[in-house]
Amino acid sequence: MSAPSDAAAASAAPAPAPTTAAASSSGGFTFKLHPLVIVNVSDHHTRVKAQAACSADSSSPSSGPGAGQPPRVFGCVIGVQRGRTVEIFNSFELVLDPVSGTLDRAFLEKKQELYKKVFPDFYVLGWYSTGSDVHDTDMQIHKALMDVNESPVYLLLNPTINLSQKDLPVTIYESELHVIDGCPQLIFVRSNYTIETVEAERISVDHVAHLKPSDGGSAATQLAAHLTGIHSAIKMLNSRVRVIHQYLVAMQKGDIPMDNSLLRQVSSLVRRLPATESQKFQDDFLMEYNDTLLMTYLAMFTNCSSTMNELVEKINTSYERPTTRRGGRGAFM
């Protein structure tokens, strides 16, 4: 184990130049990363960092070199692969032995089995971690996952806040076999990726982003205030619609004089609403729907008749014989 680790450590320092150079031409895979994965990894890192801070406050402060550094987190990324396109949908956490750094295989297999019951089409594509750069021990975890996926991907999230950076601090690596000093070794090669967002994920991510506490309050307090504001707006809208309705009923009964300008404004406002609950709309919709179905059936019958006509012509052509002798068979139809 010493030779591979020494070689990995030796190649870790000069590796950025060849890794960056091979980023655009290596593998040829297209990676699509869903925002849910970034949210999960960020949440995992935040929880572990908060737990470490609480444990450090309860115990005596340490003065080691890594005392102020947040602990790294590890997990698996799952998704599907269609040809050369790899789509990462979700992720789950992994448990590592703090002494030896080995994976808890029983926990990984249990998590994988649970996800297979809910998402049968998803399988483990690789793993994720946090940090500013690739560590020497990352290749050991990468090789340990090769029995689950022969070519796993490595997603690295940098939790350090950089206000000048506009891109997401996420990097996806592939592993390639390179010959270094005459010895074949696996190295990480950076790959390009795109962010794929579906409507449900976009709504959830926007919701989480808007719930960030800005005045020291918790997320639950922000959510309660947001829902209270929506409830107040709906209540006010309902009361105003009721006032307009009562005014129109009174105008219809003759209790108050008729105001044509106000009626035009009310008519313009009503036209903006989707009138899908009226009986006329239902009748017109059913009529259009039936007409569309009839046209579809007519097109299917026409297509079927044309196919049958072609089949009859082929049968007549195949069974057609010259009637040179008595009793010879002519056309089939």
C-alpha positions in Angstrom: 0.0 0.0 0.0 3.0 2.3 0.4 4.0 2.4 -3.2 0.6 3.5 -4.6 0.2 6.1 -1.9 3.7 7.4 -2.5 3.1 7.6 -6.2 -0.2 9.3 -5.7 1.4 11.8 -3.4 4.2 12.4 -5.9 1.7 12.9 -8.7 -0.6 15.1 -6.6 1.6 18.2 -6.7 2.4 18.3 -10.5 -1.0 16.8 -11.5 -3.1 20.0 -12.0 -1.5 20.9 -15.3 -2.1 17.6 -17.1 -5.5 17.2 -15.4 -6.7 20.6 -16.7 -5.2 19.8 -20.2 -7.1 16.5 -20.4 -10.4 17.9 -19.1 -11.9 18.6 -22.5 -10.7 15.5 -24.3 -11.0 12.7 -21.7 -13.7 10.2 -21.5 -16.2 11.9 -23.8 -19.0 11.6 -21.2 -21.6 14.3 -20.8 -22.5 14.8 -17.1 -25.9 16.3 -16.1 -26.0 17.3 -12.4 -29.4 18.0 -10.8 -29.5 20.8 -8.1 -30.9 18.3 -5.5 -27.4 16.7 -5.3 -25.8 20.1 -4.6 -28.4 20.8 -1.9 -27.8 17.4 -0.3 -24.1 17.7 -0.2 -24.3 21.2 1.2 -26.8 20.1 3.8 -24.6 17.2 4.8 -21.5 19.5 5.2 -23.5 22.0 7.2 -24.8 19.4 9.6 -21.4 17.8 10.2 -19.8 21.3 10.7 -22.5 22.3 13.2 -22.1 19.0 15.1 -18.3 19.5 15.2 -18.7 23.0 16.5 -21.0 21.9 19.3 -18.7 19.1 20.3 -15.7 21.5 20.3 -17.6 24.0 22.5 -18.5 21.3 25.0 -14.9 19.9 25.2 -11.6 21.7 25.8 -10.4 23.7 22.8 -7.7 21.9 20.8 -4.6 23.7 19.4 -3.8 21.2 16.6 -3.1 22.3 13.0 -6.5 21.0 11.8 -8.6 22.3 14.7 -10.2 25.2 12.7 -10.8 23.1 9.5 -14.3 21.7 9.0 -14.5 17.9 8.7 -14.9 16.4 5.3 -18.1 14.5 4.4 -18.5 11.6 2.1 -21.4 10.1 0.2 -22.6 8.3 -2.9 -24.2 9.8 -6.0 -26.9 7.9 -7.8 -28.6 8.3 -11.2 -28.8 6.8 -14.6 -26.4 6.4 -17.6 -27.8 6.5 -21.1 -25.0 5.8 -23.6 -22.4 8.6 -23.1 -24.7 10.7 -21.0 -24.5 10.4 -17.2 -27.3 12.0 -15.3 -26.9 12.4 -11.5 -30.2 12.7 -9.7 -29.7 12.2 -6.0 -27.2 11.3 -3.3 -26.9 9.7 0.1 -24.3 9.7 2.9 -21.6 7.2 3.5 -20.0 6.1 6.8 -16.2 5.9 7.0 -14.0 4.5 9.8 -12.2 7.5 11.3 -9.1 5.4 12.1 -8.6 3.4 9.0 -10.6 5.5 6.5 -12.4 2.4 5.1 -16.0 2.3 4.0 -18.7 0.7 6.0 -19.8 -1.9 3.4 -22.9 -3.0 5.4 -24.2 0.6 5.6 -23.5 1.1 1.8 -25.3 -2.1 0.8 -28.3 -1.3 3.0 -28.6 2.2 1.6 -28.3 0.9 -1.9 -31.0 -1.7 -1.3 -33.4 0.9 0.1 -32.9 3.2 -2.8 -33.4 0.3 -5.3 -36.9 -0.3 -3.8 -37.9 3.3 -4.3 -35.9 4.1 -7.5 -35.3 0.8 -9.4 -33.8 2.5 -12.4 -31.1 4.4 -10.3 -27.8 2.9 -9.4 -24.6 4.1 -7.8 -22.6 6.3 -10.3 -19.8 7.3 -7.9 -19.2 9.3 -4.7 -18.9 12.8 -3.4 -16.8 14.7 -0.9 -16.0 18.2 0.2 -12.8 20.1 0.1 -10.8 22.6 -1.9 -8.7 20.0 -3.8 -8.3 16.3 -4.3 -6.6 14.5 -1.4 -4.2 11.6 -1.5 -6.6 9.4 0.4 -9.4 10.0 -2.1 -8.1 7.4 -4.5 -8.4 4.7 -1.8 -12.2 5.4 -1.5 -12.5 5.6 -5.2 -10.9 2.2 -5.7 -13.1 0.8 -2.9 -16.2 1.7 -4.9 -15.0 0.1 -8.1 -16.7 -3.2 -7.1 -20.0 -1.3 -7.1 -19.3 0.7 -10.3 -16.2 -0.2 -12.4 -15.8 3.5 -13.5 -17.1 5.7 -10.7 -17.2 9.4 -10.8 -16.0 11.7 -8.1 -17.9 14.9 -7.3 -16.0 17.5 -5.2 -17.7 20.4 -3.6 -15.6 23.3 -2.2 -17.5 24.7 0.9 -15.2 27.7 1.1 -17.1 30.9 0.3 -15.5 33.0 -2.5 -17.5 36.1 -3.3 -15.5 36.8 -6.5 -16.3 33.3 -8.0 -19.4 33.3 -10.2 -19.5 29.5 -11.1 -20.6 26.8 -8.7 -17.7 25.4 -6.6 -18.4 21.9 -7.9 -16.0 19.7 -9.8 -16.6 16.3 -11.3 -13.7 14.0 -11.8 -13.2 10.7 -13.7 -10.5 8.2 -13.2 -8.1 7.3 -16.0 -5.2 4.9 -16.1 -2.0 6.8 -16.9 1.6 5.7 -17.0 3.7 7.7 -14.6 7.4 6.9 -14.3 6.8 3.6 -16.2 4.1 2.5 -13.7 0.4 2.5 -14.6 -1.6 4.5 -12.1 -5.1 5.8 -11.7 -5.4 9.6 -11.6 -8.4 11.9 -11.4 -9.2 13.8 -14.6 -11.6 16.8 -14.5 -14.8 16.6 -16.6 -17.3 19.1 -17.8 -20.9 19.1 -16.7 -24.2 20.9 -17.0 -26.9 21.7 -14.5 -30.2 20.0 -15.3 -33.3 21.4 -13.6 -36.9 20.1 -13.6 -39.9 22.1 -12.4 -40.2 20.4 -9.0 -36.5 20.8 -8.3 -36.5 24.4 -9.4 -39.4 25.2 -7.0 -37.8 23.4 -4.1 -34.4 25.0 -4.7 -35.9 28.5 -5.0 -37.9 27.8 -1.8 -34.8 26.9 0.1 -32.9 29.9 -1.2 -35.6 32.3 -0.2 -35.8 30.8 3.3 -32.3 31.8 4.2 -32.5 33.6 7.5 -31.4 37.3 7.1 -32.2 38.7 10.5 -30.9 35.9 12.8 -34.2 34.0 12.7 -34.5 30.3 11.9 -35.8 28.8 8.7 -39.0 27.7 10.4 -39.7 31.3 11.5 -39.1 32.5 7.9 -41.5 29.8 6.6 -44.2 30.8 9.1 -43.9 34.4 8.1 -44.0 33.6 4.4 -47.2 31.4 4.8 -48.8 34.1 7.0 -48.2 36.7 4.3 -49.8 34.4 1.7 -52.8 33.7 3.9 -53.3 37.5 4.5 -53.1 38.2 0.8 -55.7 35.5 -0.1 -58.0 36.7 2.7 -57.8 40.3 1.5 -58.5 39.2 -2.1 -61.5 37.2 -1.0 -62.9 40.2 0.9 -62.5 42.5 -2.1 -64.2 40.0 -4.4 -67.1 39.8 -2.0 -67.5 43.6 -1.9 -67.7 43.7 -5.7 -70.2 40.9 -5.8 -72.4 42.6 -3.2 -72.2 45.9 -5.1 -73.3 44.2 -8.4 -76.2 42.4 -6.7 -77.4 45.7 -5.2 -77.1 47.4 -8.6 -79.0 44.6 -10.2 -81.9 44.9 -7.7 -82.0 48.7 -8.2 -80.9 49.6 -4.7 -78.1 51.8 -6.0 -77.9 53.6 -9.4 -76.1 51.9 -12.3 -72.6 53.0 -13.1 -71.6 52.0 -16.6 -67.9 52.9 -16.1 -67.7 50.7 -13.1 -69.4 47.9 -14.9 -66.9 48.1 -17.7 -64.0 47.8 -15.3 -65.7 44.8 -13.6 -66.2 43.2 -17.0 -62.6 43.7 -17.9 -61.5 42.2 -14.6 -63.7 39.1 -15.0 -62.4 38.4 -18.5 -58.9 38.0 -17.1 -60.1 35.0 -14.9 -60.2 31.5 -16.5 -63.9 30.8 -16.8 -63.5 27.0 -16.8 -66.4 26.1 -14.5 -69.3 27.4 -16.6 -71.6 25.0 -18.3 -71.1 26.6 -21.7 -67.4 26.0 -21.5 -67.9 22.3 -20.6 -70.3 21.8 -23.6 -67.9 23.5 -26.0 -65.0 21.6 -24.6 -66.8 18.2 -25.0 -67.9 19.1 -28.5 -64.3 20.0 -29.6 -63.0 16.9 -27.8 -65.5 14.6 -29.7 -64.7 16.2 -33.0 -61.0 15.7 -32.4 -61.6 12.0 -31.6 -63.7 11.5 -34.7 -61.0 13.0 -36.9 -58.5 10.8 -35.2 -60.6 7.7 -35.8 -61.2 8.7 -39.4 -57.5 9.1 -40.0 -56.9 5.6 -38.5 -59.6 4.0 -40.7 -58.1 5.7 -43.8 -54.6 4.5 -42.9 -55.9 1.0 -42.3 -57.8 0.9 -45.6 -54.7 2.1 -47.5 -52.6 -0.6 -45.8 -55.2 -3.3 -46.6 -55.3 -2.1 -50.3 -51.5 -2.4 -50.6 -51.7 -5.9 -49.1 -54.3 -7.0 -51.5 -52.3 -5.7 -54.5 -49.2 -7.5 -53.3 -51.2 -10.8 -52.9 -52.7 -10.4 -56.4 -49.3 -9.7 -57.9 -47.7 -12.7 -56.1 -50.4 -15.2 -57.2 -50.8 -13.9 -60.7 -50.0 -16.7 -63.3 -50.2 -16.8 -67.1 -53.3 -18.8 -68.2 -51.7 -20.8 -71.0 -53.2 -24.2 -70.1 -56.7 -25.3 -69.2 -57.5 -25.0 -65.5 -54.7 -22.5 -64.9 -55.1 -20.3 -61.9 -55.7 -16.6 -62.6 -55.8 -13.7 -60.2 -56.6 -14.3 -56.5 -59.2 -11.5 -56.4 
